[in-house]
């Protein structure tokens, strides 16, 4: 029962990104992202928070020989959020 309530607590403290229910970010991280003064800055901060550093260093939108492409759902959510912030 305690585990279930903690799970519920963590989902309450999440923010949906770009209108995509599958892409969520912790409220504290979202506050940091939202502080960007320009949509391009917000998009870069979202990418940093939503993708691991290894993925960002080694993959591309189309993928590489060793890595799959960046998740198109996350890319769409970032685009949607940066459009909404203009």
Buried (B, 14 or more C-beta within 10 A) or exposed (E): EEEEEEEEEEEEEBBBBBEBEEBBBEEEBBEEBEEBEEBEBBBBBBBBBBBEEEBEEEBEEEEEEEEEEBBEEBBBBBBBBBEEBE
